[in-house]
Amino acid sequence: MADEVVEEAKMISEDEIDEAMNIFECIATRRSIRKFMDSDVPMEMLGTIIDAGRYAPSAGNAQDYRFVIIRNKDLIGKVSEACMQQLWMAQAPVLVVVCSDFEKLKMYYGIRGERFYSVQNCAATVENMLLAAHGLGLGSCWVSAFDEDALRSAIGIPGNVRPMAVLPFGFPDEVVPVPMKLSIENVCYFESYGNRVWNIDKVMINPDVFGRMSKAGTSIVEAGKTAFETYQKHKKK
Ligand SMILES: Cc1cc2nc3c(=O)[nH]c(=O)nc-3n(C[C@H](O)[C@H](O)[C@H](O)COP(=O)(O)O)c2cc1C
């Protein structure tokens, strides 16, 4: 079964990527996956994922992200240990350590570049990669709980480079329920910080489209229809 999945995935072409799930469905249905099938991740899929990372925005287009791809089993074990013993990571056939080579950022923007933009640039890269992986049918999880020194020494990261995240990739072997997400009313303010609008559905019309899409079995088509109907109803009022 797992081998069939891999064979199918190997045949992925640019046309198939074109036909992959759209961005809204991808955002809504991505989950952190921490259990993987015992099958390798084809290099072409990994290439697509790294490419997605490379296309993320970065401050001043500095593109400080660097990717260390780890397929060696012993090294995967060492890196998982450096990640606070998160040994579930060691089942993944490949890890990608996302690092920031922040020299240029430091030169252009000083301490803000070194400490703030470098983190943000890599975060944007990581999210692109997680979404690309999910779009290709792979699972991953953003891991940033690690002992920085241990990770540095495991894979030889120099002083002018900072590890930001470790991403295990593999074919998912678990179905993860939708995690609790705060409702939009709780996280959104109008005009000044803290100014909430509680009947936000009247203001934004369709504030929980992702919630509907992310529920298992709800397709983007259904969610889109509901959104459209809500919009029509609102317009008539
Ligand atoms: C900055 C950051 C660090 C994270 N570190 C870890 C980690 O070390 N281990 C882990 O299992 N999950 C980690 N996660 C994943 C979160 O636990 C997960 O995104 C969250 O529970 C929401 O679940 P979801 O990704 O399925 O939406 C991290 C996520 C972020 C954004």
PDBQT file of the ligand as one rigid body, heavy atoms in Angstrom, charges set to zero:
ROOT
HETATM    1  C1  LIG A 301       6.958  28.064  16.158  1.00  0.00    +0.000 C 
HETATM    2  C2  LIG A 301       6.349  26.682  16.262  1.00  0.00    +0.000 A 
HETATM    3  C3  LIG A 301       7.018  25.702  16.967  1.00  0.00    +0.000 A 
HETATM    4  C4  LIG A 301       6.479  24.409  17.047  1.00  0.00    +0.000 A 
HETATM    5  N1  LIG A 301       7.215  23.434  17.663  1.00  0.00    +0.000 NA
HETATM    6  C5  LIG A 301       6.723  22.184  17.741  1.00  0.00    +0.000 A 
HETATM    7  C6  LIG A 301       7.503  21.152  18.324  1.00  0.00    +0.000 A 
HETATM    8  O1  LIG A 301       8.641  21.333  18.732  1.00  0.00    +0.000 OA
HETATM    9  N2  LIG A 301       6.943  19.907  18.377  1.00  0.00    +0.000 N 
HETATM   10  C7  LIG A 301       5.710  19.630  17.893  1.00  0.00    +0.000 A 
HETATM   11  O2  LIG A 301       5.277  18.474  17.976  1.00  0.00    +0.000 OA
HETATM   12  N3  LIG A 301       4.943  20.598  17.319  1.00  0.00    +0.000 NA
HETATM   13  C8  LIG A 301       5.421  21.855  17.230  1.00  0.00    +0.000 A 
HETATM   14  N4  LIG A 301       4.688  22.839  16.602  1.00  0.00    +0.000 N 
HETATM   15  C9  LIG A 301       3.380  22.495  15.988  1.00  0.00    +0.000 C 
HETATM   16  C10 LIG A 301       2.188  23.002  16.816  1.00  0.00    +0.000 C 
HETATM   17  O3  LIG A 301       2.061  22.210  17.968  1.00  0.00    +0.000 OA
HETATM   18  C11 LIG A 301       0.916  22.941  15.940  1.00  0.00    +0.000 C 
HETATM   19  O4  LIG A 301       1.092  23.791  14.815  1.00  0.00    +0.000 OA
HETATM   20  C12 LIG A 301      -0.328  23.386  16.715  1.00  0.00    +0.000 C 
HETATM   21  O5  LIG A 301      -0.617  22.479  17.745  1.00  0.00    +0.000 OA
HETATM   22  C13 LIG A 301      -1.566  23.524  15.816  1.00  0.00    +0.000 C 
HETATM   23  O6  LIG A 301      -1.826  22.329  15.127  1.00  0.00    +0.000 OA
HETATM   24  P1  LIG A 301      -1.900  22.299  13.525  1.00  0.00    +0.000 P 
HETATM   25  O7  LIG A 301      -0.485  22.579  13.005  1.00  0.00    +0.000 OA
HETATM   26  O8  LIG A 301      -2.350  20.902  13.163  1.00  0.00    +0.000 OA
HETATM   27  O9  LIG A 301      -2.864  23.367  13.076  1.00  0.00    +0.000 OA
HETATM   28  C14 LIG A 301       5.214  24.120  16.474  1.00  0.00    +0.000 A 
HETATM   29  C15 LIG A 301       4.555  25.130  15.763  1.00  0.00    +0.000 A 
HETATM   30  C16 LIG A 301       5.111  26.379  15.623  1.00  0.00    +0.000 A 
HETATM   31  C17 LIG A 301       4.401  27.419  14.790  1.00  0.00    +0.000 C 
ENDROOT
TORSDOF 0
